[in-house]
Amino acid sequence: MRDHLIIFDTTLRDGEQSPGASMTKEEKVRIARHLERMGVDVIEAGFPAASNGDFEAVKAVADAVKDSVVCGLARAIETDINRAGEALRGANAARIHTFIATSPIHMKNKLRMSPEQVIEQAVKAIKWARQYTDNVEFSPEDAGRSEIGFLCRVLEAVIDAGAKTVNIPDTVGYTMPEQFGLLIRTLRERIPNSDRVIFSVHCHNDLGLAVANSLSAVMNGARQVECTINGLGERAGNAALEEIVMAVRTRQDYFPCDTRIDTTHIVPASKLVSGITGFPVQPNKAIVGANAFAHESGIHQDGVLKHRETYEIMRAEDVGWGANKLLLGKHSGRNAFRSRLKELGIELESEEMLNTMFMRFKDLADKKHEIFDEDLHALVSDEVHTPEEHFRLLSLVAHSETGEVPFARVVIADGSNECHAESEGSGPVDATYRAIEKILNSGAELQLFSVNNITSGTDAQGEVTVRLQKSGRIVNGHGADTDIVVASAKAYLSAYNKLYSKLERAHPQV
Ligand SMILES: [Zn+2]
């Protein structure tokens, strides 16, 4: 019997903390549903005490997800733990993840507590959290700079108090794989009650070693890895879920454990997260990069054609490349549409919503012959990203011709009013944005503009992500269309609607 390696995904918490990656409640739920279908064991949904927005998002994920444990983060203080407990009330299986700093520098300067007080506080927090759930995880923050003897005492005390998982973070991404593996081994050997808990690791990628450090810990007895889709996360990010899972799966001769992840959901998960956050995946990224399975060199191609295992250690289809099967087309009916959405984990609030979406789907199918899963995600994103669509694009004319100055004419609904504007620009998108700004007068700063094709082919939908900043608030907007100028206009308005409705965004700070 192989050990089970628990996959703890923190895309919605640590991943969301990367600047500009904040997600709405609906987006978090959509990603959580995908993670659940993939077989992720634990989904860390957020930090409920950080803001009302974060509380609501964790609550929505807890209510929606049934097959994965849903986890909320809390500092080792009663009020934080209460917020987490409340947010997780609707979960089938809930976990509270509580943490306190254990390094001399943090204890002295940040917490202003003695080491004894820190132990006492940690124990109190575990017991307090256990009022809400038996499934309590503890992290000693800044473990890497903590004194090993003290770390052992804290961990022994929290295990006695009933913690089921102890998580060792490499918060600043400083350790080397051998060192980190040795740390895990030492803790397991020196802590007398260490056999009563699962050891977990949480590694950051500042030196590009997050995955290596995590795997080294696994070889030394860690049985939970905290990771994120695409390695999303603060600074250089976290360990990438797809790399951890595929390393362990591909090298079953080496690792004494395996995960229960259905790997065919990996690439769709990567695309979903990249689409929602607007963070593109680099082409040479392991597993999920566009080139990860492309063999360019003639020698390689020849080898792969003759016998795939010569150069391929994994099969593209096993991680979900090509899983975007052609499923719907122009002649697909409402039921086929509805059931495909359901399979994708997309639940629409009402029958009316389904009708609207179905009409949009038919429109799209007229312009584009083949509709892939990604198209459906984009279609739904377009519709539900912005709960209150105060400003809507009614029509757009954009003109570009070599040798001529591009111009655009837009008509936008401002509530029930129709506003018209036109402008010239350096290109059709620039002209469109200038025209839109004549109406909105937002004063927002455009921080990011990116275009991705959702599927391949020149009739593919372009998905545009726009990031706007105004008075310290950062919002992302998305728009998809077979015409990228239209997609650009939609993305801009989607971002501006978020600014306009002052939709609260979760900005947890740990
Ligand atoms: Zn982290």
Residues whose N, C-alpha, C, O or C-beta is under 5 A from the ligand:
A	BS01	ZN	D14
